[in-house]
């Protein structure tokens, strides 16, 4: 666990905490900048600067220079090498703060087992994933945060491939991009989508829409494969239409308007994310679209707040305990040996029946919605 400074003699305690972090491998090589350091240490800028000056005078770190960050002195790194791996934390890397309650619950299990081994699970969400080539930023990030292992959560294809090329001990929480061979644990979204597609096809739906974000994520690709297999199996004449939104409520609404403006509109929608669900439901209410009389709706993913909806929406629930167990086993193996011998795991999901799917409306392109003329809206 990272030692934090006590509030007595704060400057010297801050310096002592920094020495311990360096000695145990929590810090090494290039020191992080002052802003992330003072945040982790929970001290002010002046206190941190005075503590760093003490470390400079005692030969622990190099002096600060214009445009260059402080480095840990090589002799200090050499003396800490035998302790480094035993005390390094496991780092979960994500482009955004983790607020998903299911993910946080699954991480609690891992945190508990790491704590028993004297390690910490730290969360980092740097603003570097919007660039097309994040290599330089990732190299600096890894140097500033020595870790026994990295958990990659929604970091994007470029970052996954960088960790694979660098052969850094890393693990993907979720579905990897095609061609990325890092170990992973992922929910089986393809099987869930296949089950959803077969259900809809048997209810007479011949045109099914799939809402996706602008970045075609691996789990959406898996859902697309499942729906295509379902239509080929249960409805060879059926079609899958892909609709792209920009991850904003307005973008989802524009996408729905586009979907309903085409002549042979979808009679069922499959949502890849729960973030699209509330916008979709509110948009349908504002347009007088009945669920499932005018449109069937099914959500592939899950969130705890779905239990608050009535009537319930059809969706697929995670086996959180099973998923967390697979994650724990593989991360602990990665921490202890630097590699994972277990195969990547696809964890099945459970179907949660609801009231949001029903028989396809008859000839919707002619009859419109509930007998009303179908509206046409041009979108930019």
C-alpha positions in Angstrom: 0.0 0.0 0.0 1.2 3.6 -0.7 2.4 5.4 2.4 0.9 8.8 2.8 2.6 11.7 4.8 1.5 12.4 8.3 0.5 15.9 9.3 3.4 16.5 11.7 6.5 18.1 10.1 4.6 17.9 6.8 7.6 18.7 4.5 9.9 16.0 6.0 7.0 13.5 6.1 6.3 14.2 2.4 9.9 13.7 1.6 9.9 10.4 3.6 6.8 9.2 1.8 8.5 9.9 -1.6 11.7 8.1 -0.5 9.6 5.1 0.5 7.7 5.1 -2.8 11.0 5.2 -4.7 12.5 2.5 -2.5 9.6 0.1 -3.0 9.3 0.8 -6.7 6.0 2.7 -6.5 7.9 5.5 -8.2 10.9 5.0 -10.5 12.7 6.5 -13.5 10.9 9.7 -14.4 8.9 11.3 -11.6 5.3 12.3 -12.3 4.7 16.1 -12.6 3.9 18.2 -9.6 0.1 18.2 -10.1 -0.4 14.4 -10.1 2.2 14.0 -7.3 0.6 16.5 -4.9 -2.8 14.9 -5.7 -1.5 11.5 -4.7 0.3 12.8 -1.6 -2.6 15.1 -0.6 -0.4 18.0 0.1 -0.1 21.6 -1.3 2.3 22.7 -4.1 4.7 24.5 -1.8 5.0 21.6 0.6 5.7 19.2 -2.3 8.3 21.6 -3.9 10.2 21.9 -0.6 10.1 18.1 -0.1 11.5 17.6 -3.6 14.2 20.1 -2.9 15.2 18.0 0.2 15.4 14.9 -2.1 17.6 16.8 -4.6 20.0 17.8 -1.8 20.2 14.2 -0.5 20.8 12.7 -3.9 17.5 11.0 -4.4 16.3 12.9 -7.5 17.8 15.1 -10.2 17.1 18.9 -10.0 14.1 20.2 -12.0 15.0 21.8 -15.3 13.0 23.8 -17.8 11.0 21.4 -20.0 12.4 18.3 -18.3 11.0 16.3 -15.4 12.9 15.1 -12.4 14.6 11.7 -12.6 15.3 9.2 -9.8 19.0 8.9 -9.3 20.3 5.6 -10.8 22.0 4.5 -7.6 18.7 4.8 -5.8 16.9 2.7 -8.4 19.6 0.0 -8.2 19.3 -0.3 -4.4 15.5 -0.6 -4.7 15.5 -3.3 -7.5 15.1 -6.3 -5.2 11.9 -4.8 -3.6 10.4 -3.3 -6.7 8.0 -5.9 -8.0 6.8 -7.0 -4.5 5.4 -3.5 -3.8 4.4 -2.1 -7.2 0.6 -1.5 -7.5 -1.7 -2.8 -10.2 -2.9 0.1 -12.4 -6.3 0.2 -14.1 -6.0 2.5 -17.1 -9.2 4.1 -18.5 -9.9 7.2 -20.7 -12.5 8.3 -18.1 -13.2 7.9 -14.4 -14.9 4.6 -13.5 -18.5 5.3 -12.5 -20.1 2.1 -13.7 -21.3 0.5 -10.5 -21.0 -3.0 -12.0 -17.4 -2.5 -12.9 -16.6 -1.0 -9.5 -18.2 -4.0 -7.7 -16.1 -6.3 -9.8 -13.0 -4.3 -9.0 -13.7 -4.6 -5.2 -13.0 -8.3 -5.4 -9.6 -7.7 -7.0 -8.7 -4.8 -4.6 -9.4 -7.2 -1.6 -7.0 -9.9 -2.9 -4.3 -7.4 -3.9 -4.5 -5.8 -0.4 -3.9 -9.3 1.1 -0.7 -9.4 -0.9 0.4 -5.9 0.3 -0.5 -4.3 -3.1 -2.8 -1.5 -4.2 -5.1 -1.2 -7.2 -4.8 2.4 -8.5 -7.0 4.1 -11.1 -5.6 6.4 -13.7 -7.6 8.2 -16.4 -5.3 10.6 -18.3 -6.5 12.8 -21.1 -4.4 11.2 -23.8 -6.8 8.9 -25.7 -8.2 11.5 -28.1 -4.9 11.5 -30.1 -4.5 9.1 -33.0 -1.0 8.1 -31.9 -0.7 8.0 -28.1 2.6 6.2 -28.1 4.7 9.0 -26.6 2.1 9.8 -24.0 1.8 6.1 -23.0 5.6 5.7 -22.8 5.7 8.6 -20.4 2.7 7.4 -18.4 4.2 3.9 -17.9 7.6 5.5 -16.8 5.9 7.7 -14.3 3.7 4.9 -12.8 5.8 1.7 -12.4 3.2 -1.1 -12.0 3.3 -4.8 -11.5 0.5 -5.1 -14.1 -1.8 -2.9 -16.1 -5.6 -3.4 -16.6 -6.8 -1.8 -19.8 -10.4 -0.7 -19.8 -11.9 0.9 -22.9 -8.5 2.4 -23.9 -9.0 2.1 -27.6 -7.2 0.1 -30.3 -4.0 2.1 -30.5 -3.3 1.8 -26.8 -4.0 -1.9 -26.8 -1.6 -2.5 -29.6 1.1 -0.3 -28.0 1.0 -2.4 -24.8 1.2 -5.6 -26.9 4.2 -4.3 -28.8 6.0 -3.2 -25.7 5.4 -6.6 -24.0 4.3 -4.8 -20.8 2.4 -7.1 -18.4 -1.1 -6.1 -19.3 -4.6 -7.5 -19.2 -7.8 -6.3 -21.1 -10.9 -5.9 -19.1 -13.5 -6.4 -21.8 -13.4 -7.4 -25.5 -10.1 -6.7 -27.3 -9.9 -5.3 -30.7 -9.4 -7.7 -33.6 -5.7 -8.8 -33.9 -4.9 -7.9 -30.3 -3.6 -10.9 -28.4 -3.4 -9.7 -24.9 -5.2 -11.8 -22.3 -8.7 -10.7 -21.5 -12.0 -11.5 -19.7 -15.1 -10.4 -21.6 -18.8 -10.9 -21.6 -20.1 -13.0 -24.5 -21.9 -10.2 -26.3 -22.0 -12.2 -29.6 -24.1 -15.0 -28.0 -26.4 -12.4 -26.3 -27.0 -10.7 -29.6 -27.6 -14.0 -31.4 -30.2 -14.9 -28.7 -31.8 -11.4 -29.2 -31.8 -11.7 -33.0 -33.5 -15.1 -32.9 -36.2 -13.9 -30.6 -36.9 -10.9 -32.8 -36.9 -12.9 -36.0 -39.4 -15.5 -34.6 -41.7 -12.6 -33.7 -41.7 -11.6 -37.4 -39.2 -8.8 -37.4 -37.4 -8.6 -40.8 -35.6 -5.3 -40.4 -33.6 -4.9 -37.2 -31.6 -1.8 -36.3 -28.4 -1.8 -34.2 -27.4 1.5 -32.6 -23.6 2.0 -32.2 -21.2 4.8 -31.4 -18.9 6.5 -33.9 -16.0 4.3 -32.8 -16.9 0.8 -33.7 -16.0 -0.9 -30.4 -15.2 -4.6 -30.2 -18.3 -5.5 -28.2 -20.4 -3.8 -30.9 -18.6 -5.8 -33.5 -19.4 -9.0 -31.5 -23.1 -7.9 -31.3 -23.2 -7.3 -35.0 -21.8 -10.8 -35.7 -24.4 -12.3 -33.4 -27.3 -10.5 -35.0 -26.1 -11.4 -38.5 -25.9 -15.1 -37.5 -29.4 -14.9 -36.0 -30.9 -13.5 -39.1 -29.1 -16.0 -41.3 -30.5 -18.8 -39.1 -34.0 -17.7 -38.4 -34.8 -15.2 -41.1 -32.7 -15.4 -44.2 -34.7 -12.6 -45.8 -34.1 -10.3 -42.9 -31.8 -7.3 -42.8 -29.6 -5.6 -40.2 -29.2 -1.8 -40.4 -26.4 -0.1 -38.5 -27.1 3.4 -37.1 -24.3 5.6 -35.8 -24.6 8.1 -33.0 -22.0 10.4 -31.4 -22.5 9.3 -27.8 -24.6 12.3 -26.9 -28.4 12.4 -26.2 -28.9 14.8 -29.2 -26.9 12.4 -31.4 -29.0 9.4 -30.3 -32.2 11.4 -31.0 -30.9 12.4 -34.5 -30.1 8.8 -35.2 -33.5 7.6 -34.2 -35.1 10.3 -36.4 -33.0 9.0 -39.3 -34.0 5.4 -38.6 -37.7 6.3 -38.7 -37.4 8.4 -41.8 -36.5 5.6 -44.1 -39.2 3.8 -46.1 -38.6 0.3 -44.9 -37.8 1.3 -41.3 -36.6 -1.2 -38.6 -39.4 -2.7 -36.5 -36.9 -3.6 -33.7 -33.9 -1.8 -32.3 -31.0 -3.4 -30.5 -29.0 -1.0 -28.2 -25.4 -1.7 -27.6 -25.2 0.5 -24.5 -27.5 1.4 -21.6 -26.5 5.1 -22.2 -28.6 5.0 -25.3 -31.7 3.6 -23.5 -33.0 6.5 -21.6 -32.7 8.9 -24.6 -34.4 6.3 -26.8 -37.3 5.9 -24.4 -37.8 9.6 -23.9 -37.6 10.3 -27.7 -40.2 7.6 -28.3 -42.5 9.2 -25.8 -42.1 12.6 -27.4 -43.0 11.2 -30.8 -45.8 9.0 -29.7 -44.0 5.8 -30.6 -45.3 2.8 -28.6 -43.1 0.1 -27.2 -43.5 -2.7 -28.3 -46.6 -1.9 -30.4 -44.7 0.3 -32.9 -41.2 -0.7 -32.1 -39.5 -3.6 -30.2 -36.6 -2.6 -28.0 -33.8 -4.8 -26.5 -30.6 -3.7 -24.7 -27.6 -5.9 -25.0 -25.8 -4.5 -21.9 -26.9 -4.0 -18.4 -26.8 -1.5 -15.5 -28.2 -1.7 -12.0 -30.7 1.1 -12.6 -32.5 -1.0 -15.2 -34.2 -2.7 -12.3 -36.0 0.6 -11.6 -37.8 0.7 -15.0 -41.5 -0.4 -15.2 -42.6 -2.1 -17.4 -39.1 -3.8 -17.6 -36.9 -3.5 -20.7 -35.5 -6.7 -22.2 -31.7 -6.8 -21.5 -28.8 -9.1 -20.6 -27.3 -9.2 -17.2 -23.7 -9.8 -16.3 -22.6 -12.7 -14.1 -20.6 -10.2 -11.9 -19.2 -12.7 -9.4 -18.1 -15.1 -12.1 -16.6 -12.3 -14.1 -14.8 -10.9 -11.1 -13.4 -14.3 -10.3 -11.9 -14.7 -13.8 -10.4 -11.2 -13.6 -8.9 -11.9 -10.1 -7.3 -15.2 -11.2 -5.6 -13.7 -14.3 -4.5 -10.4 -12.8 -3.0 -12.2 -9.7 -1.1 -14.6 -12.0 0.2 -11.7 -14.0 1.3 -9.9 -10.9 3.1 -12.9 -9.4 4.7 -14.3 -12.6 4.6 -11.6 -15.2 2.5 -13.7 -17.6 -0.8 -15.4 -17.8 -1.0 -19.1 -18.6 -4.9 -19.3 -18.5 -6.8 -18.8 -21.7 -8.9 -15.6 -22.1 -12.4 -16.1 -20.8 -15.8 -15.3 -22.4 -18.3 -15.1 -19.7 -21.9 -15.8 -20.6 -24.7 -13.3 -19.7 -28.3 -14.0 -18.5 -31.4 -12.9 -20.4 -33.7 -10.7 -18.4 -37.1 -10.9 -19.9 -39.1 -7.7 -20.2 -42.1 -6.1 -21.8 -40.3 -4.2 -24.6 -40.5 -6.8 -27.4 -43.5 -8.1 -29.3 -44.7 -9.1 -32.7 -43.5 -6.9 -35.6 -46.1 -4.3 -36.8 -47.7 -5.3 -40.1 -46.3 -3.5 -43.1 -44.9 -0.6 -41.1 -43.7 1.3 -44.2 -47.3 1.7 -45.3 -49.3 1.7 -42.1 -47.0 3.9 -40.1 -47.0 4.0 -36.4 -50.1 2.6 -34.7 -52.2 3.4 -37.8 -50.8 7.0 -38.1 -48.9 8.2 -41.2 -45.1 7.6 -40.8 -43.3 10.9 -40.4 -40.2 11.8 -42.4 -37.5 14.0 -40.9 -34.4 15.2 -42.7 -31.3 15.2 -40.5 -28.0 17.0 -41.1 
